Amino acid sequence: MNTTFSRTLLATSTLFISSATMAAGFQVNEHSATGLGRAFAGEAVIADNASVLSRNAAAMMMFDKDAISVGMTVVKPDVTVRNGTYNRPNGTLNVKYNPLTGNKSFDSAGVGYDSIDVADVDGIAPTAVVPNFYYIHPINEKFAVGVAAYSNFGTGTEFESDYQAPIFGGTTKVQSMNLGLSLAYRVNEHLSFGGGIDVIYGMGDLYRDADGDVTVNVDISGIPDSKDPSLTINGKTTAVDIQATGVGLGANIGMVYEVNEGNRFGLSYKYSPEIEAEGDVSFMKQSYDAVYLPLPDIAEFSGFHMITDKTAIHYSIQWVGWSAFDTIETESATVKEYNWKDSYHYSIGATHYLNNKWILRTGYMYDQSPVNELTSISIPDSDRQWFSAGFTYNWSSNTAIDFGFTYLIGKDVEVHEFVEESLPAPAVTATTHADAILAAIQLSHSF
């Protein structure tokens, strides 16, 4: 059944790019243990190990030896959905649809609903492990190259199969990997530039059920009445079943300006592609070849300043172009409009070089949500605060072990989620909240 109603009915369920990640939207910020320990303040310019490659390729020119960093971040979310009420649909819905104009109208006179109190749930976002790897090779005093493997986007939520509002719950799993190759060039003792190519590979797994006692009759302009589709839902039926993978090509550019040894600034920009994810894509028994997922561009400005012989302060402002994430589409129709807005995060931190063995760091971030008007229980997203601390232990002059820790605090979000705004059901109201604990470890070596 290829109708506007079926696509709209499933739109709220197609959230395998929704947000249970621990950055705003479905962005993954967890690129290194050192960065986590300072709430990623100054991340595009500090360059204390090879992980700076995830933020600014130009910073490779601050290395005079080959450098490698490998690590992982463990993310333990605490996501709750409480005070829920679900409008379960019943009756008959008549839909008129013009495929040429996209206009649709609903005769909802025969549509009713049962209002059901939904039990509170928690633990819907499982613990995740985010790995990373970076290598920087200075060719000479003018050039350096680097390779990186990390993640910029991902999410995961899972409701129990007996969740009382299944069209808004279900299972969501997304993983992505960014494989990058970068080149940097030093203009003079103050100014360096860098850039590179990013290959982004993504995997998505989504399952949703629809329930109710509903008959949907569709009148499509331009086809005989006898061929107009009709759909009946009695009880629970599979609404969405997606397993898809895709590859996109992105790019990044950056610059570093070193005022002197203790003061520098960095600026970077990442272009993110639209991902065409192909595989088994099913909406209410209608099959598609692919879904198209627009990803946001990211820009960052960072500063680093030694204020004493042993202490530095650093800061970052990051812009994420979430307004690009306006719709999800198949090859033939718009599945869902999101109307997200561009967002920012602001972070500030301090690093204390205690002695030759120990480096201590801390930081704070205010992370702004891109979700505007269209909230969802499958997007437990809000403005968030990061409280971070970490340390480096220099095992030797060439080898360091880094640890970072963050406690992330979200806000309550009052959700009113619906399939179609003009219809009373299916719809759910609830309060969502997401906190998290993040811990990271990393090994860095130069040679």
Summary of the structure (lengths in Angstrom):
residues: 447
radius of gyration: 24.2
end to end distance: 60.9
largest distance: 82.4
contacts: 1669
relative contact order: 0.23
helix: 7%
strand: 61%
